[in-house]
């Protein structure tokens, strides 16, 4: 922690050339823990809730595993050519204190915290938790910015109406967000969709609602560069929320997740996709569905930590563009 020339408190990761990574602090990227929102530009926020899963639980342990894996992160992003911790004043905000047995209670707690964060013009970089946590975050983002455009990277559309008569699960989040008029569908996109579907209408319904949908077959046929150009043309200058489910990645690379689907992105491909979104006005983002009980050698957590660093770098580039 330091101060700049104007006396503003600055937050930096611990220097791994001076203190070994295994000595902590066990925060994201070894950043200081702080809730001093008035001096911050962005915060890493954990939301350790998996009460919305319908198959394999364990994502409640995602934030702690990702923090542990993030000890290996360094300061400079050579792909996007940015030092995010120099551009942004960033801290680890800690976790939302969830209510493990209550999705409604957890939603209220998430809303309360993110209302405070967004009210101070701070960009949240969120680690779940299952994908159900995205809905209350979108509610608060829409209060701040109005209807928001969404880039949703996932193996699944997450637009079913209900699971077992339950309206709030990790698979219904974007259906509920549409019903609550939180999302501007024109230009919003689902990418990475694959695997078996609940019905033959699932994809066409998303298209009918105005979303662009890129399945993994589309990715293979069009190529990521062309798809990123198309996304950027549609969303240039528009407030955008980026939501990344780790099951977008192939389970050979990211086994630690609750609903794995074969045929997903490799780490190189998902990095290329994230880098291809540089220049967009990303105001907030999340990475969800890391489930450490199903991980091997922490490879999912390491991938997730690096992807969050890339997402933070996108937010830093947005800040550079505004100056």
MOPEQUI-V105751 format. One record per backbone hydrogen bond with DSSP energy under -0.5 kcal/mol. CO is the residue of the C=O (numbers start at 1). NH is the residue of the N-H. E is the energy in kcal/mol with one decimal. If there is no record, write none. Layout:
co=CO nh=NH e=E
co=CO nh=NH e=E
//
This chain:
co=2 nh=10 e=-5.0
co=4 nh=7 e=-2.1
co=8 nh=4 e=-2.0
co=10 nh=2 e=-2.6
co=11 nh=90 e=-0.6
co=14 nh=16 e=-0.7
co=15 nh=18 e=-1.6
co=15 nh=19 e=-2.3
co=20 nh=23 e=-1.8
co=21 nh=24 e=-1.7
co=25 nh=27 e=-1.6
co=27 nh=30 e=-1.7
co=28 nh=31 e=-2.1
co=30 nh=14 e=-1.6
co=32 nh=34 e=-0.5
co=32 nh=92 e=-2.4
co=35 nh=37 e=-2.1
co=36 nh=39 e=-1.9
co=37 nh=40 e=-1.1
co=41 nh=123 e=-2.7
co=42 nh=91 e=-1.2
co=43 nh=45 e=-0.5
co=43 nh=125 e=-3.1
co=44 nh=93 e=-2.4
co=44 nh=94 e=-0.7
co=45 nh=127 e=-2.7
co=46 nh=96 e=-2.7
co=47 nh=49 e=-2.2
co=47 nh=129 e=-0.9
co=49 nh=129 e=-0.6
co=49 nh=130 e=-2.8
co=50 nh=53 e=-1.2
co=52 nh=170 e=-2.7
co=55 nh=57 e=-0.6
co=58 nh=61 e=-1.9
co=58 nh=292 e=-0.5
co=59 nh=62 e=-1.9
co=61 nh=65 e=-1.8
co=62 nh=66 e=-2.7
co=63 nh=67 e=-2.3
co=64 nh=68 e=-2.1
co=65 nh=69 e=-2.3
co=66 nh=70 e=-2.0
co=68 nh=71 e=-1.2
co=69 nh=72 e=-1.3
co=70 nh=73 e=-1.8
co=75 nh=85 e=-0.5
co=76 nh=78 e=-0.8
co=77 nh=81 e=-1.1
co=77 nh=82 e=-1.5
co=82 nh=77 e=-2.7
co=82 nh=84 e=-0.8
co=83 nh=86 e=-1.6
co=83 nh=87 e=-2.0
co=84 nh=88 e=-2.6
co=88 nh=90 e=-0.9
co=89 nh=41 e=-3.1
co=89 nh=42 e=-1.7
co=91 nh=44 e=-2.1
co=91 nh=93 e=-0.7
co=92 nh=34 e=-1.7
co=94 nh=46 e=-2.1
co=96 nh=98 e=-1.4
co=98 nh=100 e=-0.6
co=99 nh=102 e=-2.5
co=102 nh=106 e=-2.0
co=103 nh=107 e=-2.5
co=104 nh=108 e=-1.9
co=105 nh=109 e=-1.8
co=106 nh=110 e=-2.8
co=107 nh=111 e=-2.7
co=108 nh=112 e=-2.3
co=109 nh=113 e=-2.0
co=110 nh=114 e=-2.7
co=111 nh=115 e=-2.2
co=112 nh=116 e=-1.5
co=113 nh=117 e=-2.1
co=114 nh=118 e=-2.6
co=115 nh=119 e=-1.9
co=116 nh=120 e=-0.8
co=117 nh=120 e=-0.8
co=117 nh=122 e=-1.6
co=118 nh=121 e=-1.9
co=122 nh=124 e=-0.6
co=123 nh=43 e=-2.0
co=124 nh=126 e=-0.6
co=124 nh=285 e=-1.9
co=125 nh=45 e=-2.4
co=126 nh=287 e=-2.1
co=127 nh=47 e=-2.8
co=129 nh=289 e=-3.3
co=130 nh=133 e=-1.6
co=131 nh=134 e=-1.5
co=132 nh=135 e=-1.0
co=132 nh=136 e=-0.5
co=133 nh=137 e=-1.1
co=134 nh=138 e=-2.8
co=135 nh=139 e=-2.0
co=136 nh=140 e=-1.6
co=137 nh=141 e=-2.6
co=138 nh=142 e=-2.5
co=139 nh=143 e=-1.3
co=140 nh=144 e=-1.8
co=141 nh=145 e=-3.0
co=142 nh=146 e=-2.1
co=148 nh=184 e=-2.3
co=149 nh=241 e=-3.1
co=150 nh=152 e=-0.6
co=150 nh=189 e=-2.5
co=151 nh=153 e=-0.6
co=151 nh=243 e=-2.9
co=152 nh=154 e=-0.6
co=152 nh=191 e=-2.6
co=153 nh=245 e=-2.9
co=155 nh=194 e=-2.2
co=158 nh=174 e=-2.0
co=158 nh=175 e=-0.8
co=163 nh=166 e=-2.5
co=165 nh=167 e=-0.5
co=166 nh=163 e=-2.1
co=167 nh=169 e=-0.7
co=169 nh=172 e=-1.2
co=171 nh=160 e=-1.9
co=172 nh=176 e=-2.4
co=173 nh=177 e=-2.0
co=174 nh=178 e=-1.7
co=175 nh=179 e=-2.2
co=176 nh=180 e=-2.1
co=177 nh=182 e=-2.7
co=177 nh=183 e=-0.6
co=178 nh=181 e=-1.7
co=182 nh=148 e=-2.6
co=183 nh=185 e=-0.8
co=185 nh=187 e=-0.5
co=185 nh=188 e=-1.5
co=188 nh=212 e=-2.7
co=189 nh=152 e=-3.1
co=190 nh=214 e=-3.0
co=191 nh=154 e=-2.2
co=193 nh=216 e=-2.5
co=199 nh=202 e=-1.1
co=201 nh=205 e=-2.6
co=202 nh=206 e=-1.3
co=203 nh=207 e=-1.9
co=204 nh=208 e=-2.7
co=205 nh=209 e=-1.6
co=206 nh=211 e=-1.8
co=207 nh=210 e=-1.5
co=210 nh=187 e=-0.6
co=212 nh=190 e=-2.5
co=213 nh=215 e=-0.6
co=214 nh=192 e=-2.4
co=214 nh=193 e=-1.1
co=215 nh=219 e=-2.2
co=216 nh=220 e=-2.2
co=217 nh=221 e=-2.3
co=218 nh=222 e=-3.3
co=218 nh=223 e=-0.5
co=219 nh=223 e=-1.9
co=223 nh=227 e=-1.8
co=224 nh=228 e=-2.9
co=225 nh=229 e=-2.0
co=226 nh=230 e=-2.0
co=227 nh=231 e=-2.5
co=228 nh=232 e=-2.7
co=229 nh=233 e=-2.1
co=230 nh=234 e=-1.7
co=231 nh=235 e=-1.9
co=232 nh=236 e=-1.2
co=235 nh=238 e=-2.4
co=238 nh=281 e=-0.5
co=239 nh=149 e=-2.0
co=240 nh=283 e=-2.2
co=240 nh=284 e=-0.9
co=241 nh=151 e=-2.7
co=241 nh=243 e=-0.6
co=242 nh=286 e=-2.3
co=243 nh=153 e=-2.8
co=243 nh=245 e=-0.5
co=244 nh=246 e=-0.5
co=244 nh=288 e=-2.3
co=245 nh=248 e=-2.5
co=246 nh=249 e=-1.7
co=248 nh=265 e=-2.4
co=250 nh=253 e=-2.1
co=250 nh=254 e=-2.1
co=255 nh=257 e=-2.2
co=256 nh=291 e=-2.8
co=258 nh=56 e=-0.9
co=265 nh=250 e=-2.8
co=266 nh=270 e=-2.6
co=267 nh=271 e=-2.2
co=268 nh=272 e=-2.1
co=269 nh=273 e=-2.3
co=270 nh=274 e=-2.3
co=271 nh=275 e=-2.8
co=272 nh=276 e=-1.8
co=274 nh=277 e=-1.6
co=275 nh=278 e=-1.6
co=277 nh=280 e=-1.7
co=280 nh=282 e=-1.7
co=281 nh=240 e=-2.3
co=281 nh=283 e=-0.7
co=284 nh=242 e=-2.0
co=285 nh=126 e=-2.6
co=286 nh=244 e=-2.5
co=287 nh=128 e=-2.5
co=288 nh=246 e=-2.4
co=289 nh=258 e=-0.5
co=289 nh=291 e=-0.6
co=290 nh=292 e=-0.6
co=291 nh=294 e=-2.0
co=292 nh=295 e=-1.9
co=296 nh=299 e=-1.9
co=298 nh=302 e=-2.6
co=299 nh=303 e=-2.0
co=300 nh=304 e=-2.8
co=301 nh=305 e=-2.6
co=302 nh=306 e=-2.0
co=303 nh=307 e=-2.3
co=304 nh=308 e=-2.4
co=305 nh=309 e=-1.8
co=306 nh=310 e=-2.0
co=307 nh=311 e=-2.3
co=308 nh=312 e=-2.8
co=309 nh=313 e=-1.9
co=310 nh=314 e=-1.7
co=311 nh=315 e=-1.8
co=312 nh=316 e=-2.1
co=313 nh=317 e=-2.4
co=314 nh=318 e=-2.0
co=315 nh=319 e=-1.9
co=316 nh=320 e=-2.3
co=317 nh=321 e=-2.3
co=318 nh=322 e=-1.3
co=319 nh=323 e=-0.8
co=320 nh=323 e=-0.8
//
